Amino acid sequence: MIYHRLVIMESIYWVFTHRCNQYCAHCYNHSRPGGPTVTLSEADAVIEHLPDTNRLILSGGEPLTEPEMLLHILRKARRKYGSGTHLALQTNGDLLDADALDRLLDAGVQHISIASQDPYHARRDGLRERLHTLLVSRGLLEVDVGDPSAKKPALRTFSFWGATPDLWLGGLWARGRALRNGIWKDDPEHNVCALWSGALGFLDDGSDRQETAIQLTSVYPCCPGTVEALGDVAQEPLLDILDRHRGDPMWEALNRGDPAAMGVTTGIDLEYARKRIRELGNVCLWCDEYFTKHRPQRSGDANEATTAWPEDERGRQPLVLVGELAADD
């Protein structure tokens, strides 16, 4: 049993698998057929180390390519949290049929996001209509993305969304295949760090904007991810990982949603950082550059990343996430 001070996080976003039945041009974490998935022991350790949270979102990859693992995680989370935590699932919907849905609902899922309504996922004729009929037949209520009803414990809900400019936080992240394929949002004024699923508020216990992202077992302050992971939640409690980074000016700048200020205390002034953001075209690419070129080196840091993509057509050399995320298909 893990004991810790009482903290209720707003949201935890857990990508427990990179396995997927599709191979999308925009995928930020290189999900693919045969991609890695957490082991049973890792899944159990992660759940044990999670704090109380208002919402746990399970995603991938495509979670339904690992149905037994998904159900195991849902059941274990429901036993841990009871009815106080809203359990949500993100899926492309391809593998969601009546039997799968009934098992998910029995395991405690309260919201299902069909996250494939965009030009990048392979089209499935009639998929939306089929899923709408199925979900309504089980008593789920359709809500818009961001509708507060989707987080009410008494309701079972679903929504349709995808990687479109109005639904994907204003543009594709400069990560993974979107970065490699040149379809990421090239706009230095677009600060994803200060939006929901960015790093804004990840250290602010009790805040309604606090969310952390977990890729397999590695913890990040945002869904796009930083070059350096915060820690491994299969090895230690999530709150201990966050506590260890409080007070560090770099992480605190990200917590404020201000990546331009990451290096102020190490001699990288705001004017230079903003200039580089304009030149790179994206705040995430500046964040990568700071980690790899300007962050003071620390000996023995197991989280340091050294893998980079080859230079793209603009001569930039953007980085990708660490560990499994850095390996292409």
C-alpha positions, 0 to 999 in steps of 0.5 A: 500500500502506498501512503501519501498526503491527500491530493486529488489530481484533476486528470491523468492521461495514460497511454498504456499501449502504442499498439494500434490497428492503424498507421496514421500519418499524424500519430505523435507517439508512433503507434503502430501494429505490434507497438509496445504495451505495458506488462501486467506487472507494470500496469499494476505498479502504475495503478498502485502509484497513482494518486486520487484523481477526478479523471483517468483517461486511457488511450493508445495506440488503440486500447482495444488491440489489447482488450484484456489489458484494458479490462484489467486496468479498468477493473483495478482502477475501479476497485482502487477509486470506487465511484469517485473517479471518472474513467474515460476511454479514447479509441478509434472505434474500429474494434468497438462492437457490442460485446466489447462495449458491454465488457467495457461498461461492466468494467466501469467505463463512463465516457468513450471518445471516438477519436478518429473523425479526421482526414488522417485515420483510415476511413471506415464507411458507416463507422460513425453511424454504426457506433452512434446506434450502438452507444445509444442502444446501451444508454450512453448520451452523446455530448460535445467535446469539452461538455462538462456532462462528460465528467458527471459520474452519474452519466455514461457519455460518448463523443466524436472528435479527431485531429482537426484544427478546431478539435486538436488543440488548434493544430497537430503537435510537432511530434512523431509522424506529424513532425516527420511528415511535415504536417505539424502546426508551424505557428510560433504564436500557438502556445500548446504549452498553455492549453489543456493537455499542455504543461500548464498547471501540471505541478499545481495540486488541487487545480482544475487544470492539473493533468499529467501524461503517462506514456507506457510508464514514463511521466511527462508534464504534457501530452506532447511530451518533453525530451526528458521524462519526469520519472517512471511511475512503475517505480515510484508514486506519481506525487513523489515524482512531481514533488521532486521537480517543484522549485526547478525553474525550468519545470516551473516555467513549463508549469506556468505555460511559458516555455520561453522562460525555461532557461532564464536562470541559466542565462537564456533570456526571453528575447533569445528564446522567443527569437528561436521559437519564431525561427523554429516555428513551434514552442515544442521545438524550442523546448526540445532545443533547450533540453538538448543544447542549453540545459545544464548537463547532469551526470548519471541522468537516466532520462536524458535523450540523445536520439534525433530525427535526421534534418528535415527539409528546412534544415532543422533537427527536431527531437522526438520523445525518449525511450520507445517513443524515439524508435520509428516503425 
